[in-house]
Amino acid sequence: MLEWFVRGLGRRRVTTRYPARPECPPAGFQGRIDVLDAAGASPELERTCPTGAIRVADGMVRLDRGRCILCGACTRTAPDRFAFRSTYETASWLRSALVEGAAGEEEVEPLRRTLADQVRALRRSVHLRHVDAGSDGSEEWEIAALTNPFYDVNRLGLFFTASPRHADVLLVSGGVTHAMRAPLERAWEVMPEPKALVAVGTDACSGGLAADGATLGGVDALLPVDVYVPGSPPSPIAILHGILLAVGALREGAR
């Protein structure tokens, strides 16, 4: 606390102003991977990705960010085709929008109206319930950071609750293990309407490295996901962006 007191004296307010003001990533931050050149690729390129996020069909590359763990193997093997992009706002309403390309406005608009209705129903405060469905622990550190003095999500009316019966938004991390299937379904079942679900991290979006056998896959294999936040793990700002999308406080891709 003394460190934060000293920083506050020297820099005044150190808490982020996001989303009222943009939060710029530090130099070298690896928020997501973009495809620089999709044409004329060899099928051998698929072997560079340990999670099968890269697919090549008819010479065209498709990158599934919902399966990407940001290991950077593709950027080292084919730097002319793949590159890291320094950005926090990677969350999406639609799973299909995480596959190198954006969803059409006609797909997003019905979801936007639904989420706007949720915001009006939730009024001022939003309560979050986090469930670890089988993560490696990395997403938990980033979610916990949301309550520290820098991110301070309470300033936005976001509060964590220990009971799903009091929650408006369910945050789920990790690919869903067989043991966690019933507890996760039960947590979602007892949440009052209206409610939203955010899949936090690549494992929750698709199952990640353990998608074949060790887990049931991504959360959407069991429950309806409102927002996907890819990354392994996603940063606290990326998670906050996803939460705000889930309650309709932000439009996709905008602050």
Residue pairs with C-beta under 8 A, 6 or more apart in sequence:
4 14
4 149
7 14
8 14
14 149
14 150
15 149
15 150
15 151
15 152
15 155
16 23
16 150
16 151
16 152
16 237
17 23
18 237
18 240
18 255
19 240
19 241
19 244
19 249
19 250
19 255
21 255
22 255
23 88
23 237
25 31
25 86
25 87
25 88
25 235
27 86
28 86
29 86
29 235
30 70
30 72
30 84
30 86
31 84
31 85
31 86
31 87
31 88
31 90
31 231
31 235
31 238
32 65
32 68
32 70
32 84
32 85
32 87
32 90
32 230
32 231
33 63
33 65
33 68
33 70
33 72
33 74
33 75
33 82
33 83
33 84
33 85
34 82
34 83
34 84
34 85
35 61
35 63
35 81
35 82
35 100
36 80
36 81
36 82
36 83
37 61
37 80
37 81
38 60
38 61
38 62
38 81
38 100
39 59
39 60
39 61
40 59
41 56
41 59
41 60
41 61
41 81
42 56
43 56
45 54
45 56
45 61
45 74
45 77
45 78
45 81
46 52
46 54
46 55
46 56
48 54
48 73
48 74
48 77
48 78
49 67
49 68
49 73
49 74
50 69
50 71
50 73
50 209
51 67
51 68
51 69
51 202
51 206
51 208
51 209
51 211
52 64
52 67
53 63
53 64
53 65
53 66
53 67
53 68
53 69
54 61
54 62
54 63
54 64
54 74
55 61
55 62
55 64
56 62
61 81
61 100
62 99
62 100
63 74
63 82
63 99
63 100
64 98
64 99
64 100
64 206
65 90
65 98
65 99
65 100
65 230
66 95
66 98
66 99
66 202
66 205
66 206
66 218
66 228
66 230
67 202
67 205
67 206
67 208
67 211
68 202
68 230
68 232
69 202
69 208
69 209
69 232
70 84
70 202
70 231
70 232
71 232
72 84
74 81
74 82
75 82
75 83
75 84
88 235
88 237
88 238
88 241
89 237
89 238
89 241
89 253
89 255
90 229
90 230
90 231
90 234
90 238
90 241
91 198
91 227
91 228
91 229
91 230
91 234
91 238
91 241
91 242
91 245
91 252
92 98
92 103
92 227
92 228
92 230
92 252
93 103
93 108
93 111
93 112
93 115
93 226
93 227
93 228
93 245
93 252
94 103
94 107
94 108
94 111
94 228
95 205
95 220
95 225
95 228
96 103
97 103
97 252
98 205
98 228
98 230
102 253
108 252
111 226
112 248
112 251
115 196
115 226
115 245
115 246
115 247
115 248
116 248
117 194
117 248
118 168
118 194
118 196
118 247
118 248
119 247
119 248
119 249
121 194
122 168
122 194
122 247
124 157
125 157
125 158
125 159
126 157
126 158
126 159
126 168
126 169
126 243
126 247
127 159
127 160
127 161
127 166
127 167
127 168
127 169
128 158
128 159
128 160
128 161
128 167
128 168
128 169
128 170
128 171
128 243
129 160
129 161
129 162
129 163
129 164
129 166
129 167
129 169
129 170
129 171
129 187
129 191
130 140
130 143
130 160
130 170
130 171
130 172
130 173
131 164
131 170
131 171
131 172
131 173
131 180
131 183
131 184
131 187
132 139
132 140
132 173
132 174
132 180
133 172
133 173
133 174
133 175
133 176
133 177
133 180
133 184
133 204
133 219
134 174
134 175
134 176
134 177
134 180
134 203
134 210
134 215
135 173
135 174
135 175
135 201
135 203
135 204
136 174
136 203
138 201
138 232
138 233
139 173
139 174
139 200
139 201
139 203
139 204
139 233
139 234
140 173
141 233
142 200
142 233
142 234
142 235
142 236
142 239
143 171
143 173
143 200
143 236
143 239
145 151
145 236
146 153
146 158
146 236
146 239
146 240
147 153
147 154
147 160
151 236
151 237
151 240
153 159
153 240
153 243
156 244
156 249
158 243
161 167
164 170
164 187
164 188
164 190
164 191
165 190
165 191
165 192
167 191
167 195
168 191
168 192
168 194
168 195
168 196
168 247
169 195
169 196
169 197
169 198
169 243
169 246
169 247
170 187
170 188
170 191
170 195
170 196
170 197
170 198
171 198
171 200
171 239
171 243
172 184
172 197
172 198
172 199
172 200
172 204
172 219
172 223
173 200
173 201
173 203
173 204
174 180
174 201
174 203
174 204
174 215
175 203
175 204
175 206
175 207
175 208
175 210
175 211
175 214
175 215
175 216
175 217
175 218
176 184
176 215
176 216
176 217
176 218
176 219
176 221
176 222
177 214
177 215
177 216
178 215
178 216
181 216
181 222
184 219
184 222
184 223
185 222
185 223
188 195
188 197
188 223
196 226
196 227
196 246
196 247
197 219
197 223
197 224
197 225
197 226
197 227
197 246
198 225
198 226
198 227
198 228
198 229
198 239
198 242
198 243
198 246
199 205
199 218
199 219
199 220
199 225
199 227
199 228
199 229
200 229
200 233
200 234
200 239
200 242
201 208
201 229
201 230
201 231
201 232
201 233
201 234
202 208
202 230
202 231
202 232
203 209
203 210
203 215
203 218
203 232
204 218
204 219
204 228
204 229
205 218
205 219
205 228
205 229
205 230
206 217
206 218
207 215
207 216
207 217
207 218
207 221
208 232
211 217
211 218
216 222
218 225
219 225
226 245
226 246
227 242
227 243
227 245
227 246
228 242
229 238
229 239
229 241
229 242
231 238
234 242
241 250
244 250
245 252
